[in-house]
Amino acid sequence: MQHLSLQQRLLQKLSPQQIQVIKLLELPMLQLEARIKKELEENPVLELEDNEFGKSEEEIPEDLKTKEDKDHEEFSVDDYLTEEDYPTYRYEANNFSRDEKTVDMPYSEASSFHEYLQEQVAMVMLSEEDSILAEQIIGNIDEDGYLRRELEAIVDDVAFARNIHTDRKSLTRILRLIQEFDPPGIGARDLRECLMIQLTRKDMGREEIRWAYMILDEMFEEFTKKHYDKIQRKLNFEEDNLREALDEILKLNPKPGSSFSNSLSRGTQTIIPDFILEIVNDEMVLSLNQRNVPELNISNYYTNMLKTFRDNGKGMSGDQKEALTFVKQKIDSAKWFIDAIKQRQETLMLVMRSMLRFQRAFFLEGDETKLRPMILKDIADMTGLDISTISRVSNSKYIQTHFGIYQLKYFFSESMQKEDGEEVSTREIKSILKECIANENKLKPVTDDELASILKDKGYNIARRTVAKYREQLNIPVARMRKEL
């Protein structure tokens, strides 16, 4: 049986303005620029700061207010016509970079990697059917230059899509032709074939080239595992012969497709720092990078429109009242957006200044060993902000210093205690690991057990598995894979 009942609950919800601030806080510089441009396109009330907007302290008649105005006093027309409610969102002089010049980098349009291969097919005298087969093979070559699709599958593709019946032998003949194209190594089905194709394009009369070819042809697995002693014994190489052959192999390109210069098809990441740190008279000067972020204002045209509605009073028609509602909604949206930009800037500067104070020694000298252990809660306690806010600020944000550009996440690290009780950052331990590995004997690289022993001698009591974890985080391979002749 259905029945109605009243229930009172207390819920905590974010207002639209708070949601907007949170979303803007997460955006890095490039995405913020795009977001502002999008808002400028969608909201006619927003404009770049070229013109001043209207000023008035007169109130709109009470009978012109909508229900929303009467429910929320902050929505009165008086608010829309007061200049101090619409400041630009650059509030501090140090929010400007010293170099305000914006430079647009030119680019040239080039053919794609696959178009380049197709152009080479056109230069070879092929029958119509062979040209179609070559086109099908090239279409299956990935950006690295490898053909990772089975020839049998391509045979089926050609039969269904082009109504051409062929076989593996015919496709192999066309593939061999494509493998003679530039760049060398194109169309290989695995790394071994790719390297061997490149060697055949070299002078096979040279001994070191022939030795390199033998290693790839007969001892490829041992080569990938760096079992050089086995290669020497089986191929009866002297150490100098092996070293010369390995040098030739290391000169080869394991990803021939990546060598094709095409800036339009290559996914590159552009990093624009959100903060700029400069050292002036041994003092840190922090500023927001506002180079390509336009200043916003409320359009003078729409504030004048509100004045007109106010002067008309009760004589407004239905269309004019609808226009009034529309203008007020758009001004609300613009006001919230400008305020959200302001709050974003204030929050970013507050968090970054706290990080500078916490890591002062590092930011002054750039010495990685001076980094103190720091977690999100440390900065949250200093700023009085929530940990989630600190996380949003540090995510995808960068700072430009006099010794490089760093992601804010880089400065957060866990801590551990040395034998003398001193707390140190795990980043300091990783720095020591990198130094030990960089100075090791490449003929006999240090193992994880030996690294753990070295760290213990320095006062860092760390287990071998922890050393292995830090080494993997540094993208350093195991000792056997670091072996060199």
Buried (B, 14 or more C-beta within 10 A) or exposed (E): EEEEEEEEEEEEEEEEBEEBBBEBBBBBBBEBBEBBEEBBEEBBBBBEEEEEBBEBEEEBBEEBBEEEBEEEEEBBBBBBBBBEBBEEBBEEEEBBBEEEEEEEEEEEEBBEBBEBBBEBBEEEEBEEBBBBBBBBBBEBBEBBBBBEBEBEEBBEBBEEEBEBEBEEEBBEEBBEBBBBBEBBBBBBBEBBBBBBBBBEEBEEEEEBBBBBBBBBEEBBEBBEEBBBEBBBEBBEBEEEBBBBBBEBBEEBBBBBBBBBEBEEEEEEEEEBBBBBBBBEEEEBEBBBBBBEBBBBBBBBBBBEBBBEBBEBEEEBEEEBEEBBEBBBBBBBBBBBBBBBBBBBBEBBBBBBBBBBEBBEEBBBEEEBBBBBBBEBEBBBEBBEBEBEBBBBBBBBBBBBBEBEEBBBEEBBBEBBEBEEEEEBBBBBBBBBBBEBBEEBEEEEBBBBEBBBEBBEEEEBEBEBEBBBBBBEEEEBEEBEEBBEB
